[in-house]
């Protein structure tokens, strides 16, 4: 059963997942307009939020550039979210690429290799 605090965290995560792309689309940097937000995870007290970005379409160099631009844009996006929701403060956003899919694919490859070796 979810507590009221857990429900508030989930609601904040959901709102941020919608608002962050909207906030990014307001910026002059076109590279940030097309970014897919995979997930937002807030801390228990909702003071911080990790924003996971889909890495699928970017080279390592592009990832570094995008993360740098996202760090610069962070205060603007936070302000956008605060104004939109009428919040007194917004969780401090930390952007990172979601490498979970890549990890899963690597594990699947390893399991396939193990399965092949086992059947020799």
Contact map, one row per residue, 1 for C-alpha under 8 A:
111000000000000000000000000000000000000000000000000000000000000000000000000000000000000000000000000000000000000000000000
111111100000000000000000000000000000000000000000000000000000000000000000000000000000000000000000000000000000000000000000
111111100000000000000000000000000000000000000000000000000000000000000000000000000000000000000000000000000000000000000000
011111110000000000000000000000000000000000000000000000000000000000000000000000000000000000000000000000000000000000000000
011111111000000000000000000000000000000000010000000000000000000000000000000000000000000000000000000000000000000000000000
011111111100000000000000000000000000000000010000000000000000000000000000000000000000000000000000000000000000000000000000
011111111110000000000000000000000000000000000000000000000000000000000000000000000000000000000000000000000000000000000000
000111111111000000000000000000000000000000000000000000000000000000000000000000000000000000000000000000000000000000000000
000011111111100000000000000000000000000001111100000000000000000000000000000000000000000000000000000000000000000000000000
000001111111110000000000000000000000000001000000000000000000000000000000000000000000000000000000000000000000000000000000
000000111111111000000000000000000000000000000000000000000000000000000000000000000000000000000000000000000000000000000000
000000011111111100000000000000000000000001000100000000000000000000000000000000000000000000000000000000000000000000000000
000000001111111110000000000000000000000111000000100000000000000000000000000000000000000000000000000000000000000000000000
000000000111111111000000000000000000000100000000000000000000000000000000000000000000000000000000000000000000000000000000
000000000011111111100000000000000000000000000000000000000000000000000000000000000000000000000000000000000000000000000000
000000000001111111110000000000000000000100000000000000000000000000000000000000001000000000000000000000000000000000000000
000000000000111111111000000000000000101100000000000000000000000000000000000000000000000000000000000000000000000000000000
000000000000011111111100000000000000000000000000000000000000000000000000000000000000000000000000000000000000000000000000
000000000000001111111110000000000000000000000000000000000000000000000000000000011000000000000000000000000000000000000000
000000000000000111111111000000000000100000000000000000000000000000000000000010001000000000000000000000000000000000000000
000000000000000011111111100000001011100000000000000000000000000000000000000000000000000000000000000000000000000000000000
000000000000000001111111110000000000000000000000000000000000000000000000000000000000000000000000000000000000000000000000
000000000000000000111111111000000000000000000000000000000000000000000000000110011000000000000000000000000000000000000000
000000000000000000011111111000011000000000000000000000000000000000000000100010000000000000000000000000000000000000000000
000000000000000000001111111101011000000000000000000000000000000000000000000000000000000000000000000000000000000000000000
000000000000000000000111111100000000000000000000000000000000000000000000000000000000000000000000000000000000000000000000
000000000000000000000011111111011000000000000000000000000000000000000000000000000000000000000000000000000000000000000000
000000000000000000000000111111000000000000000000000000000000000000000000000000000000000000000000000000000000000000000000
000000000000000000000000001111111000000000000000000000000000000000000000000000000000000000000000000000000000000000000000
000000000000000000000000101111111100000000000000000000000000000000000000000000000000000000000000000000000000000000000000
000000000000000000000000000011111110000000000000000000000000000001000000000000000000000000000000000000000000000000000000
000000000000000000000001101011111110000000000000000000000000000001001100000000000000000000000000000000000000000000000000
000000000000000000001001101011111110000000000000000000000000000000000000000000000000000000000000000000000000000000000000
000000000000000000000000000001111111000000000000000000000000000000000000000000000000000000000000000000000000000000000000
000000000000000000001000000000111111100000000000000011000000000000000000000000000000000000000000000000000000000000000000
000000000000000000001000000000000111110000000000000011000000000000000000000000000000000000000000000000000000000000000000
000000000000000010011000000000000011111100000000001111000000000000000000000000000000000000000000000000000000000000000000
000000000000000000000000000000000001111100000000001111000000000000000000000000000000000000000000010000000000000000000000
000000000000000010000000000000000000111110000000001110000000000000000000000000000000000000000000000000000000000000000000
000000000000110110000000000000000000111111000000111100000000000000000000000000000000000000000000000000000000000000000000
000000000000100000000000000000000000001111100000111000000000000000000000000000000000000000000000000000000000000000000000
000000001101100000000000000000000000000111111111110000000000000000000000000000000000000000100000000000000000000000000000
000000001000000000000000000000000000000011111111100000000000000000000000000000000000000000000000000000000000000000000000
000011001000000000000000000000000000000001111110000000000000000000000000000000000000000000000000000000000000000000000000
000000001000000000000000000000000000000001111111000000000000000000000000000000000000000000000000000000000000000000000000
000000001001000000000000000000000000000001111111100000000000000000000000000000000000000000100000000000000000000000000000
000000000000000000000000000000000000000001111111100000000000000000000000000000000000000001110000000000000000000000000000
000000000000000000000000000000000000000001101111110000000000000000000000000000000000000000111100000000000000000000000000
000000000000100000000000000000000000000111100111111000000000000000000000000000000000000000111100000000000000000000000000
000000000000000000000000000000000000000111000001111100000000000000000000000000000000000000001111000000000000000000000000
000000000000000000000000000000000000111110000000111110000000000000000000000000000000000000001111000000000000000000000000
000000000000000000000000000000000000111100000000011111000000000000000000000000000000000000000011110000000000000000000000
000000000000000000000000000000000011111000000000001111100000000000000000000000000000000000000011110000000000000000000000
000000000000000000000000000000000011110000000000000111111000000000000000000000000000000000000000110000000000000000000000
000000000000000000000000000000000000000000000000000011111100001000000000000000000000000000000000111000000000000000000000
000000000000000000000000000000000000000000000000000001111100000000000000000000000000000000000000000000000000000000000000
000000000000000000000000000000000000000000000000000001111110000000000000000000000000000000000000000000000000000000000000
000000000000000000000000000000000000000000000000000000111111111000000000000000000000000000000000000000000000000000000000
000000000000000000000000000000000000000000000000000000001111111000000000000000000000000000000000000000000000000000000000
000000000000000000000000000000000000000000000000000000000111111100000000000000000000000000000000000000000000000000000000
000000000000000000000000000000000000000000000000000000000111111110000000000000000000000000000000000000000000000000000000
000000000000000000000000000000000000000000000000000000000111111111000000000000000000000000000000000000000000000000000000
000000000000000000000000000000000000000000000000000000100111111111100000000000000000000000000000100000000000000000000000
000000000000000000000000000000000000000000000000000000000001111111110000000000000000000000000000000000000000000000000000
000000000000000000000000000000000000000000000000000000000000111111111000000000000000000000000000000000000000000000000000
000000000000000000000000000000110000000000000000000000000000011111111100000000000000000000000000000000000000000000000000
000000000000000000000000000000000000000000000000000000000000001111111110000000000000000000000011000000000000000000000000
000000000000000000000000000000000000000000000000000000000000000111111111000000000000000000000000000000000000000000000000
000000000000000000000000000000010000000000000000000000000000000011111111100000000000000000000000000000000000000000000000
000000000000000000000000000000010000000000000000000000000000000001111111110000000000000000000010000000000000000000000000
000000000000000000000000000000000000000000000000000000000000000000111111110000000000000000000110000000000000000000000000
000000000000000000000000000000000000000000000000000000000000000000011111111000000000000000000000000000000000000000000000
000000000000000000000001000000000000000000000000000000000000000000001111111110000000000000000000000000000000000000000000
000000000000000000000000000000000000000000000000000000000000000000000111111111000000000000001100000000000000000000000000
000000000000000000000000000000000000000000000000000000000000000000000001111111100000000000000000000000000000000000000000
000000000000000000000010000000000000000000000000000000000000000000000000111111110000000000000000000000000000000000000000
000000000000000000010011000000000000000000000000000000000000000000000000111111111000000000000000000000000000000000000000
000000000000000000000000000000000000000000000000000000000000000000000000011111111100000001111000000000000000000000000000
000000000000000000000000000000000000000000000000000000000000000000000000001111111110000001000000000000000000000000000000
000000000000000000100010000000000000000000000000000000000000000000000000000111111111000000000000000000000000000000000000
000000000000000100110010000000000000000000000000000000000000000000000000000011111111101001000000000000000000000000000000
000000000000000000000000000000000000000000000000000000000000000000000000000001111111111111000000000000000000000000000000
000000000000000000000000000000000000000000000000000000000000000000000000000000111111111000000000000000000000000000000000
000000000000000000000000000000000000000000000000000000000000000000000000000000011111111000000000000000000000000000000000
000000000000000000000000000000000000000000000000000000000000000000000000000000001111111000000000000000000000000000000000
000000000000000000000000000000000000000000000000000000000000000000000000000000000111111100000000000000000000000000000000
000000000000000000000000000000000000000000000000000000000000000000000000000000001111111111000000000000000000000000000000
000000000000000000000000000000000000000000000000000000000000000000000000000000000100011111000000000000000000000000000000
000000000000000000000000000000000000000000000000000000000000000000000000000000000100001111100000000000000000000000000000
000000000000000000000000000000000000000000000010000000000000000000000000000001101100001111110000000000000000000000000000
000000000000000000000000000000000000000001000111100000000000000000000000000001000000000011111000000000000000000000000000
000000000000000000000000000000000000000000000011100000000000000000000000000001000000000001111100000000000000000000000000
000000000000000000000000000000000000000000000001111000000000000000000000010001000000000000111110000000000000000000000000
000000000000000000000000000000000000000000000001111000000000000000000010010000000000000000011111000000000000000000000000
000000000000000000000000000000000000000000000000011110000000000000100110000000000000000000001111100000000000000000000000
000000000000000000000000000000000000000000000000011110000000000000100000000000000000000000000111110000000000000000000000
000000000000000000000000000000000000000000000000000111100000001000000000000000000000000000000011111000000000000000000000
000000000000000000000000000000000000010000000000000111100000000000000000000000000000000000000001111110000000000000000000
000000000000000000000000000000000000000000000000000000100000000000000000000000000000000000000000111111100000000000000000
000000000000000000000000000000000000000000000000000000000000000000000000000000000000000000000000011111110000000000000000
000000000000000000000000000000000000000000000000000000000000000000000000000000000000000000000000011111111000000000000000
000000000000000000000000000000000000000000000000000000000000000000000000000000000000000000000000001111111100000000000000
000000000000000000000000000000000000000000000000000000000000000000000000000000000000000000000000001111111110000000000000
000000000000000000000000000000000000000000000000000000000000000000000000000000000000000000000000000111111111000000000000
000000000000000000000000000000000000000000000000000000000000000000000000000000000000000000000000000011111111100000000000
000000000000000000000000000000000000000000000000000000000000000000000000000000000000000000000000000001111111110000000000
000000000000000000000000000000000000000000000000000000000000000000000000000000000000000000000000000000111111111000000000
000000000000000000000000000000000000000000000000000000000000000000000000000000000000000000000000000000011111111100000000
000000000000000000000000000000000000000000000000000000000000000000000000000000000000000000000000000000001111111110000000
000000000000000000000000000000000000000000000000000000000000000000000000000000000000000000000000000000000111111111000000
000000000000000000000000000000000000000000000000000000000000000000000000000000000000000000000000000000000011111111100000
000000000000000000000000000000000000000000000000000000000000000000000000000000000000000000000000000000000001111111110000
000000000000000000000000000000000000000000000000000000000000000000000000000000000000000000000000000000000000111111111000
000000000000000000000000000000000000000000000000000000000000000000000000000000000000000000000000000000000000011111111100
000000000000000000000000000000000000000000000000000000000000000000000000000000000000000000000000000000000000001111111110
000000000000000000000000000000000000000000000000000000000000000000000000000000000000000000000000000000000000000111111111
000000000000000000000000000000000000000000000000000000000000000000000000000000000000000000000000000000000000000011111111
000000000000000000000000000000000000000000000000000000000000000000000000000000000000000000000000000000000000000001111111
000000000000000000000000000000000000000000000000000000000000000000000000000000000000000000000000000000000000000000111111
000000000000000000000000000000000000000000000000000000000000000000000000000000000000000000000000000000000000000000011111
